[in-house]
Amino acid sequence: MRIVLQIVLAVAIVFLGYMVFQSINVPMQFEKIKNKRDREVIAKLKDIREAQRAYVLSHGKYTGSFDSLENFIRTGNIPLIKRTGVLTDEMLADGINEEKAIKKGLIQIDTIKVPVMDSLFGKRPNFKVENMKYLPIPDKKETFDMAAKELPTESGLLVPVYEVKVHYDKLFQDLREGEYNEEYRADTMELVRLNKYIGLKIGSLEEANDGAGNWE
């Protein structure tokens, strides 16, 4: 009987030790995964923002289509101002301002076209345009939600705006359906309490904010 009690006690101690370990380990692992995925999403959103800024320069509006944005990155061009010459102290002393210097040919300003891919992502040989829209979720092909439109101003002008976002329900769908469910719920409830968007996004369809990120 004594041996049986010892065995039961040993099992209970091991079980309690495991539960204590899990109570510490599970939240830590969730935070580790969450932070890594957040960083990867933010990096992709910054790439999309740069592409959208180039797109609006070329088209006068943003796009709500990843197909259009990807095609623009592969084949599009953006204007680049090339300046030759500078306004020197001697020119200023002679009464030559920048406008006069340009007319005299002392300063030359030209607008040239450069490929979008080279301009934005040319220094990143491993960058793949087709992967920009996909969320960093293992074994999934989920994409960001992206939309664009024009907002009317009080003066009657139309201002182009766009928004790219991902709700945490979508980004962490594989975690909230498993052992990290409680950690996920606690994390999102805090955002609800603070009245913040439950996810990551850039831009807004309600105001022109130049693609500001909600983490910035």
C-alpha positions as CSV (number, residue, x, y, z in Angstrom):
1,M,0.0,0.0,0.0
2,R,2.8,2.3,0.9
3,I,4.5,1.7,-2.4
4,V,1.3,2.5,-4.3
5,L,1.0,5.8,-2.4
6,Q,4.5,6.7,-3.2
7,I,3.9,6.0,-6.9
8,V,0.7,8.0,-6.9
9,L,2.5,10.9,-5.1
10,A,5.4,10.7,-7.6
11,V,3.0,10.9,-10.6
12,A,1.2,13.8,-9.0
13,I,4.4,15.7,-8.5
14,V,5.5,15.1,-12.1
15,F,2.0,16.2,-13.3
16,L,2.0,19.3,-11.2
17,G,5.6,20.1,-12.3
18,Y,4.5,19.7,-16.0
19,M,1.5,22.0,-15.4
20,V,3.7,24.7,-13.8
21,F,6.1,24.4,-16.7
22,Q,3.3,24.7,-19.3
23,S,1.8,27.7,-17.5
24,I,5.1,29.5,-18.0
25,N,6.3,27.9,-21.3
26,V,3.1,28.2,-23.4
27,P,2.7,32.1,-22.9
28,M,6.4,32.5,-23.7
29,Q,6.2,30.4,-26.9
30,F,3.1,32.2,-28.0
31,E,4.8,35.6,-27.5
32,K,7.8,34.4,-29.4
33,I,5.7,33.2,-32.4
34,K,3.5,36.3,-32.3
35,N,6.5,38.7,-32.3
36,K,8.2,36.9,-35.1
37,R,5.0,36.9,-37.2
38,D,4.3,40.5,-36.4
39,R,7.8,41.5,-37.6
40,E,7.4,39.6,-40.9
41,V,4.0,41.2,-41.5
42,I,5.3,44.7,-40.8
43,A,8.2,44.1,-43.2
44,K,5.8,43.1,-46.0
45,L,3.5,46.0,-45.2
46,K,6.4,48.4,-45.6
47,D,7.2,46.9,-49.0
48,I,3.6,47.3,-50.1
49,R,3.6,50.9,-48.9
50,E,6.7,51.7,-50.9
51,A,5.1,50.1,-54.0
52,Q,1.9,52.0,-53.5
53,R,3.7,55.3,-53.1
54,A,5.5,54.6,-56.4
55,Y,2.2,53.5,-58.0
56,V,0.4,56.7,-57.1
57,L,3.2,58.8,-58.5
58,S,2.8,57.0,-61.8
59,H,-1.0,56.6,-62.0
60,G,-2.3,59.4,-59.8
61,K,-4.2,56.9,-57.6
62,Y,-3.6,53.9,-55.5
63,T,-4.6,50.3,-56.4
64,G,-6.7,47.8,-54.5
65,S,-5.4,45.0,-56.7
66,F,-2.3,43.0,-55.9
67,D,-2.2,41.8,-59.5
68,S,-2.0,45.4,-60.7
69,L,0.6,46.3,-58.0
70,E,2.8,43.3,-58.8
71,N,2.6,44.0,-62.5
72,F,3.6,47.6,-61.9
73,I,6.6,46.5,-59.8
74,R,7.8,44.1,-62.6
75,T,7.2,46.4,-65.6
76,G,6.5,49.9,-64.4
77,N,8.7,53.0,-64.3
78,I,8.8,56.0,-61.9
79,P,10.1,59.5,-62.5
80,L,13.4,60.4,-60.9
81,I,14.8,63.9,-60.8
82,K,18.4,64.1,-61.8
83,R,20.2,67.3,-60.8
84,T,23.6,68.3,-62.1
85,G,25.5,71.3,-60.6
86,V,25.0,73.3,-57.4
87,L,24.3,76.9,-56.4
88,T,27.7,78.2,-55.2
89,D,28.5,81.2,-53.0
90,E,30.1,82.9,-56.0
91,M,26.9,82.6,-58.0
92,L,24.9,84.2,-55.1
93,A,27.5,87.0,-54.8
94,D,26.9,87.7,-58.5
95,G,23.2,87.8,-58.0
96,I,22.5,84.5,-59.6
97,N,19.7,82.6,-57.9
98,E,18.7,79.0,-58.7
99,E,16.2,80.0,-61.3
100,K,18.8,82.1,-63.2
101,A,21.4,79.3,-62.8
102,I,19.0,76.8,-64.4
103,K,18.3,79.2,-67.3
104,K,22.1,79.8,-67.8
105,G,22.7,76.0,-67.8
106,L,24.8,76.2,-64.7
107,I,22.4,73.9,-63.0
108,Q,20.6,71.1,-64.9
109,I,17.5,69.4,-63.7
110,D,16.2,66.4,-65.7
111,T,13.5,63.9,-65.1
112,I,14.3,60.4,-66.0
113,K,12.4,57.1,-65.8
114,V,13.7,54.3,-63.8
115,P,12.3,50.7,-63.4
116,V,10.3,50.3,-60.2
117,M,11.9,47.0,-59.4
118,D,15.4,48.4,-59.6
119,S,14.5,51.6,-57.7
120,L,12.7,49.9,-54.8
121,F,14.0,46.4,-54.5
122,G,17.1,46.3,-56.7
123,K,19.4,45.8,-53.7
124,R,17.4,42.8,-52.5
125,P,18.3,39.9,-54.8
126,N,16.1,37.5,-52.8
127,F,13.0,39.7,-53.1
128,K,10.1,38.0,-54.8
129,V,7.2,40.2,-56.0
130,E,4.7,37.3,-56.0
131,N,5.3,36.6,-52.3
132,M,4.6,40.2,-51.1
133,K,0.9,39.6,-50.7
134,Y,1.1,36.4,-48.7
135,L,0.9,36.2,-44.9
136,P,3.7,34.4,-43.0
137,I,1.4,31.5,-41.9
138,P,2.9,28.0,-42.2
139,D,1.2,25.8,-44.9
140,K,-1.3,28.5,-45.8
141,K,-1.8,30.8,-48.8
142,E,-3.7,33.6,-47.0
143,T,-3.3,37.2,-48.3
144,F,-3.6,40.7,-46.9
145,D,-6.8,42.6,-47.4
146,M,-6.2,45.6,-49.7
147,A,-8.5,48.3,-50.9
148,A,-8.2,51.7,-52.5
149,K,-10.6,54.6,-53.3
150,E,-10.8,58.3,-53.6
151,L,-12.1,60.6,-50.8
152,P,-13.9,63.8,-51.6
153,T,-12.6,66.9,-49.8
154,E,-14.6,70.0,-48.8
155,S,-13.3,71.8,-51.9
156,G,-14.6,69.0,-54.1
157,L,-11.2,67.5,-54.9
158,L,-10.8,63.8,-54.8
159,V,-7.9,62.5,-52.7
160,P,-6.6,58.9,-53.3
161,V,-6.4,56.7,-50.3
162,Y,-5.7,53.0,-49.7
163,E,-5.6,50.5,-46.8
164,V,-3.8,47.1,-46.4
165,K,-4.5,45.1,-43.3
166,V,-4.7,41.7,-41.7
167,H,-6.9,40.9,-38.7
168,Y,-5.2,38.8,-36.0
169,D,-8.0,36.2,-36.4
170,K,-6.6,35.5,-39.8
171,L,-2.9,36.0,-39.0
172,F,-3.0,33.7,-36.0
173,Q,-5.7,31.3,-37.1
174,D,-3.4,28.3,-36.6
175,L,-2.6,29.4,-33.1
176,R,-6.0,30.3,-31.8
177,E,-7.4,26.9,-32.8
178,G,-4.8,25.0,-30.8
179,E,-3.0,25.1,-27.4
180,Y,-2.4,28.9,-27.6
181,N,-6.1,29.8,-27.7
182,E,-6.1,31.3,-24.2
183,E,-3.1,33.4,-24.9
184,Y,-4.5,34.6,-28.1
185,R,-7.8,35.6,-26.5
186,A,-6.0,37.5,-23.7
187,D,-3.9,39.3,-26.2
188,T,-6.8,40.4,-28.4
189,M,-9.0,41.4,-25.5
190,E,-6.4,43.9,-24.5
191,L,-6.6,45.5,-27.9
192,V,-10.4,45.6,-27.6
193,R,-10.1,47.3,-24.2
194,L,-7.8,49.9,-25.8
195,N,-10.2,50.3,-28.7
196,K,-7.5,49.5,-31.2
197,Y,-7.7,47.6,-34.5
198,I,-7.1,43.9,-33.8
199,G,-4.4,43.3,-36.3
200,L,-1.8,45.2,-38.3
201,K,-2.5,47.7,-41.1
202,I,-1.2,50.6,-43.2
203,G,-3.2,53.4,-44.6
204,S,-6.9,54.2,-44.1
205,L,-10.0,54.4,-46.3
206,E,-11.4,57.1,-44.0
207,E,-8.6,59.7,-44.1
208,A,-5.4,60.4,-46.1
209,N,-2.5,59.4,-43.9
210,D,0.2,58.5,-46.5
211,G,0.1,54.8,-45.5
212,A,0.9,55.2,-41.8
213,G,1.1,51.9,-39.9
214,N,-0.9,51.4,-36.8
215,W,2.2,50.1,-35.0
216,E,4.1,53.3,-35.6
